[in-house]
Amino acid sequence: MKTALVVEDGLTDRELMTKYLTAAGVTVVSAKSVEEAQTKLSQQQPDIIFLDVILPGKSGFEFCRELKGSDTTKKIPVVICSTKGTDVDRTWGTMLGADEYLPKPVAADDIKQVVRRLA
């Protein structure tokens, strides 16, 4: 079974993404901050990471750059999920290494398609 790490500080968005991923047959591990995500990554490598941009402390953009710059995590697909959905935001996310960029609110079908394609 595939595992996804969802890094999202908003309870509603985190629960919704967990529901969609679970329905797609994915085990979900969640974190509310980059620091918590780093701890979870040191314990278990997921098959895919769903990452919010606006997080307490370090931003999702910064964390994406770190993930893609590290030998231990650079091959894990990163999907940025954000209310920041402009073309500039998408381009910035791609430049930092994101494999996909989904605007919020995220749809269940989009989650399933991304998991099928990337995980």
Secondary structure by P-SEA (a helix, b strand, c coil): cbbbbbbcccaaaaaaaaaaaaaabbbbbbbccaaaaaaaaaaccccbbbbbcccccccaaaaaaaaaacccccccbbbbbcccccaaaaaaaaaacccccccccccaaaaaaaaaccc
